[in-house]
Amino acid sequence: MKRHLLPLGALALLGLSGRALAQSYYDQTFAPVEPVHWHLQIGYSPTVGSTSSYFQGGFTFGGGLSWKPDPQTPFALRADLEYSRFDATRNLIAINELADQTQIDGGYGEVIGLNVDGEFKRPITPTVSGFAVAGVGIDHMHVALTQTVAYGTYVCDPWFGYCNYGLVPGDIVVASGSSTRFSWNAGVGLDFLLRNGQTFFVEARYQRINTTQPTVFVPITVGLRF
């Protein structure tokens, strides 16, 4: 049996070719052709620190864009508009019941925030990339406490086709407040290649709003870049 041995020079060329192909594959998959990529995301947002005494973890969703004028650089500028909502804890309800001498049955806090961040991204494998983000933002926070009351309205039964006037439970706002403050955030995540430059990503951030007593939560989201 004859063995065909490649010269060392040919092996060296194959090694260089493999690295070139890997780099080419990375450039095609992770380096965006267009300088602007959009993204959408949704997830769960636990509260931490003293914030957890007043609000339970809640949901969050949002979207934004990243701007990377040079495909070869690992840096990009990113903007996010996000909405988060948290139910009030029994502790917050009890504190306000005692202070206002008013029955309170529930409540919530909601945050609408605009963040501008720097993003640093590096490849881990040909199809997975890790990234870190950090930046500042401005957040509008609204808190409302509610009381459950009965009110009269018409209730219709679609099966039997009739309507009847009766009492149904509903919530009314008995106390509320809003404020707009600056914030900062930092986080990490992973991008997974899909196709045509699109990626599925998982991300976790630490978000701190500079209210009188800082409001802190950690959005954990999944999303799509396109």
C-alpha positions as CSV (number, residue, x, y, z in Angstrom):
1,M,0.0,0.0,0.0
2,K,1.4,3.4,-1.0
3,R,1.1,6.3,1.3
4,H,1.0,9.8,-0.1
5,L,2.6,12.3,2.3
6,L,1.9,16.0,1.8
7,P,5.0,18.3,2.0
8,L,5.3,20.4,5.2
9,G,4.8,23.5,3.1
10,A,1.4,22.1,1.9
11,L,0.4,21.3,5.5
12,A,1.3,24.8,6.5
13,L,-0.8,26.2,3.7
14,L,-3.7,24.0,4.8
15,G,-3.4,25.3,8.4
16,L,-3.4,28.9,7.1
17,S,-6.4,28.1,4.9
18,G,-8.3,26.6,7.8
19,R,-7.8,29.7,9.9
20,A,-8.7,31.9,6.9
21,L,-11.9,29.9,6.4
22,A,-12.8,30.1,10.1
23,Q,-12.2,33.9,10.1
24,S,-14.3,34.2,6.9
25,Y,-17.1,32.2,8.5
26,Y,-17.0,34.4,11.5
27,D,-17.0,37.6,9.4
28,Q,-20.1,36.4,7.4
29,T,-22.1,35.3,10.5
30,F,-21.3,37.7,13.3
31,A,-20.1,40.9,11.5
32,P,-23.3,42.7,10.4
33,V,-23.4,43.7,6.7
34,E,-25.6,46.6,7.7
35,P,-24.4,49.0,10.4
36,V,-27.8,48.9,12.2
37,H,-29.4,45.8,13.7
38,W,-32.8,45.8,15.5
39,H,-33.8,43.6,18.4
40,L,-36.8,42.5,20.5
41,Q,-36.7,40.9,23.9
42,I,-39.0,39.6,26.7
43,G,-38.3,38.1,30.1
44,Y,-38.6,38.0,33.9
45,S,-37.3,40.7,36.1
46,P,-36.6,39.9,39.8
47,T,-36.3,42.7,42.3
48,V,-33.2,42.7,44.6
49,G,-32.1,44.4,47.8
50,S,-34.6,46.7,49.5
51,T,-36.7,46.9,46.4
52,S,-37.8,43.3,47.0
53,S,-39.4,44.5,50.2
54,Y,-41.9,46.6,48.2
55,F,-42.2,44.9,44.8
56,Q,-42.3,41.3,43.7
57,G,-40.5,40.2,40.6
58,G,-42.3,40.9,37.4
59,F,-42.2,40.8,33.6
60,T,-40.3,43.0,31.2
61,F,-40.3,43.4,27.4
62,G,-38.8,45.9,24.9
63,G,-36.7,46.5,21.9
64,G,-34.1,48.7,20.4
65,L,-31.2,48.8,18.0
66,S,-27.4,48.5,17.9
67,W,-25.2,50.6,15.6
68,K,-21.9,49.3,14.5
69,P,-20.4,51.3,11.6
70,D,-17.2,49.2,11.4
71,P,-17.9,45.4,11.1
72,Q,-14.3,44.6,12.3
73,T,-14.6,46.3,15.6
74,P,-16.0,44.5,18.7
75,F,-17.7,47.7,19.9
76,A,-21.2,48.9,19.1
77,L,-23.6,51.6,20.4
78,R,-26.9,50.2,21.6
79,A,-30.2,51.8,22.6
80,D,-33.1,50.0,24.4
81,L,-36.7,51.1,25.2
82,E,-38.2,48.8,27.9
83,Y,-41.3,48.3,30.0
84,S,-41.4,46.5,33.3
85,R,-44.2,45.8,35.7
86,F,-44.1,44.6,39.3
87,D,-46.8,43.7,41.8
88,A,-46.7,45.3,45.2
89,T,-45.8,43.2,48.2
90,R,-47.9,42.8,51.3
91,N,-45.3,44.9,53.1
92,L,-45.8,47.9,50.9
93,I,-49.6,47.5,51.1
94,A,-49.5,47.3,54.9
95,I,-47.3,50.3,55.3
96,N,-49.6,52.5,53.2
97,E,-52.8,51.1,54.9
98,L,-51.4,52.2,58.2
99,A,-50.2,55.6,57.0
100,D,-53.4,56.5,55.1
101,Q,-55.9,54.6,57.2
102,T,-57.4,53.2,54.0
103,Q,-58.1,49.7,52.9
104,I,-55.7,48.6,50.2
105,D,-56.0,45.3,48.4
106,G,-53.3,45.4,45.8
107,G,-50.9,47.6,43.8
108,Y,-48.2,47.7,41.2
109,G,-45.2,49.5,40.0
110,E,-44.3,50.0,36.4
111,V,-41.1,51.4,34.7
112,I,-40.6,52.7,31.2
113,G,-36.9,53.2,30.6
114,L,-34.7,54.4,27.8
115,N,-31.1,53.1,28.0
116,V,-28.0,54.0,25.9
117,D,-25.2,51.5,26.3
118,G,-21.8,50.5,24.9
119,E,-21.6,46.9,23.8
120,F,-18.5,44.8,23.5
121,K,-18.8,41.4,21.7
122,R,-16.3,38.6,21.1
123,P,-16.7,35.2,19.5
124,I,-16.6,32.0,21.6
125,T,-17.3,29.5,18.8
126,P,-18.1,30.0,15.1
127,T,-21.8,30.2,16.1
128,V,-21.8,31.6,19.6
129,S,-20.7,35.0,20.7
130,G,-20.5,36.5,24.2
131,F,-21.1,40.2,24.9
132,A,-21.1,42.7,27.7
133,V,-23.1,46.0,27.9
134,A,-23.0,49.0,30.2
135,G,-24.5,52.4,30.1
136,V,-26.9,55.0,31.4
137,G,-30.6,55.8,31.0
138,I,-33.7,57.7,32.0
139,D,-36.6,55.9,33.6
140,H,-40.2,56.9,34.4
141,M,-41.6,55.0,37.4
142,H,-45.3,54.9,38.3
143,V,-46.7,53.3,41.5
144,A,-50.4,52.8,42.1
145,L,-52.2,51.2,45.1
146,T,-55.7,49.8,44.6
147,Q,-58.8,48.8,46.4
148,T,-61.3,46.2,45.3
149,V,-64.9,47.4,45.2
150,A,-68.2,46.2,43.7
151,Y,-69.8,48.3,41.0
152,G,-72.9,47.9,38.9
153,T,-72.7,47.0,35.2
154,Y,-74.5,44.8,32.7
155,V,-73.1,41.3,32.5
156,C,-73.9,39.3,29.3
157,D,-73.9,35.6,28.8
158,P,-72.8,34.7,25.3
159,W,-74.1,31.1,25.6
160,F,-77.7,32.0,26.4
161,G,-77.7,35.4,24.7
162,Y,-79.0,37.6,27.5
163,C,-77.7,40.5,29.6
164,N,-78.4,41.3,33.2
165,Y,-77.6,44.2,35.5
166,G,-75.5,43.2,38.5
167,L,-72.5,43.9,40.8
168,V,-69.0,42.8,39.7
169,P,-65.7,43.3,41.5
170,G,-63.2,45.9,40.2
171,D,-60.2,47.8,41.3
172,I,-60.0,51.6,41.9
173,V,-56.7,53.5,42.5
174,V,-56.6,54.9,46.0
175,A,-53.0,56.3,46.0
176,S,-50.5,56.8,43.2
177,G,-47.2,58.6,42.5
178,S,-44.7,59.0,39.6
179,S,-41.2,60.2,39.1
180,T,-38.6,60.3,36.3
181,R,-35.0,59.6,37.3
182,F,-31.6,58.8,35.8
183,S,-30.4,55.2,36.0
184,W,-27.4,53.0,35.1
185,N,-27.1,49.4,34.1
186,A,-24.6,46.7,33.3
187,G,-25.0,43.1,32.0
188,V,-23.7,40.1,30.0
189,G,-25.2,37.8,27.5
190,L,-24.8,35.2,24.7
191,D,-25.7,35.4,21.0
192,F,-26.5,32.3,19.1
193,L,-26.3,32.3,15.3
194,L,-29.6,31.6,13.4
195,R,-29.4,32.5,9.7
196,N,-28.8,35.5,7.4
197,G,-27.0,37.3,10.3
198,Q,-29.9,36.9,12.7
199,T,-29.1,35.8,16.3
200,F,-31.1,34.5,19.3
201,F,-29.7,36.0,22.5
202,V,-30.0,35.5,26.3
203,E,-29.1,38.4,28.5
204,A,-29.0,39.4,32.2
205,R,-28.6,43.0,33.4
206,Y,-28.3,44.8,36.7
207,Q,-30.6,47.9,36.5
208,R,-30.4,50.7,39.2
209,I,-32.8,53.7,39.2
210,N,-31.7,56.7,41.3
211,T,-35.0,57.1,43.2
212,T,-34.8,58.4,46.8
213,Q,-34.3,54.8,47.9
214,P,-32.7,53.2,44.8
215,T,-34.9,50.9,42.8
216,V,-33.0,47.8,41.7
217,F,-34.0,44.9,39.5
218,V,-32.3,42.3,37.2
219,P,-34.0,41.8,33.9
220,I,-33.3,38.3,32.5
221,T,-34.4,38.2,28.9
222,V,-34.4,36.3,25.7
223,G,-34.6,38.0,22.3
224,L,-34.0,38.1,18.6
225,R,-31.6,40.4,16.7
226,F,-32.3,41.0,13.0
